[in-house]
Amino acid sequence: MKKMSTTQTETIGVGRTVSKQLEMEKPALEKGGMNVVTSKANLDFAVEDAAVTNATQESLKHQLADITKLVEAKMHRAYVVTSGTVDMMMAAVEKNSESAKVFQRLRSKIRQAGDQTAAEPLPVPVQEATK
């Protein structure tokens, strides 16, 4: 599909203007052999179909923006609850216990917003050979 050189609003506006012009110039156009009724019906359908579809798209854009904010809020809440739960789990089994170590590994997987990458392993120091 080729890109148009007019905006969607302009396309709809021009289409509606042409439709009005068809009506106003109907006698002259029919005299020249144009079937104005059929042409106007085809034009009006295409323009109004595009207008309705465009309005639906705009509505969906607004809905998407709203739901995105809701998702972000709920994800933050899930992060806070998950983080707090792991903290309570570690405290319940004593911070230095083997179970707490497992919970600490879970804790290290919890990420703040924006950090969607897997944790990279820490570098292992290279031991120099003693002479």
C-alpha positions, 0 to 999 in steps of 0.5 A: 500500500502506498503512503498518502501525501495527506493526513487521515483527517485531510483525506476524510475532509477532502472526500466529504468536500468532493461528495458535496461538490458531486451533489452541487454539480450533478446536472453538469456531471451527468450531462457529461456522462458521469453516473453521479448517484453511483459515484457519490454512493461509492465515495460516501461509503469509502470515506465514511468507512475510513472515518469510522475505522479511524475513529476506532483506531484512535479509541484503541490508542487511548485505551492502550495508553490507559491499560499501559498505565494500569499494567505498570502500576500492577507490575510495580505492586507485584514487585513490591509484594514479591520483594517483601514476601521474600524478605519475610521468608528470609527473616522467618528461617534466620538470615544465615540459614541454608534456607535463607541462602535459597531465598537470597538467590530468589531475592537476587532475581527480583528486578526493579523496573527497566532491568529485564536482563538476566543477572550476569555472574560476578567475575571470578578473581584469577589466582596467580601462581606462587613462585 
